[in-house]
Amino acid sequence: MISLHRQRIKPVKLTWTQNWRRKNKKGKAEEAGKKRTKKSTKVQKAIVGMSLDDIKQKKAQKTELRAAAKDAVLKEHKEKAKKQADKTKTAAPGGKAKAVKATPKVKGAAMHKSAGKR
């Protein structure tokens, strides 16, 4: 073993060593089969706004009913937004915005803080 060590021969390369047998998975008859992983299962949980029963009820509903309810809510929301927009238009008629003078763009070396400080 000392001579092999001095020759810098690794024990993993020698077939008669424990290291080689460990690396190449020899001699372990007990662990012949592959380890099986447990398949995860999906679990439904209640959320803040709804209980678990409510969620199950909604899932059981037909998709047409859910789509119709969704459309009704969307329509109602759009009407509210339209009324709000009409209010804002009537509140400020013809209010022209003042023209803001654009600041001139600084180009080149003057743009950097350290310009000319060398």
Summary of the structure (lengths in Angstrom):
residues: 118
radius of gyration: 37.8
end to end distance: 66.6
largest distance: 99.0
contacts: 153
relative contact order: 0.04
helix: 47%
strand: 2%
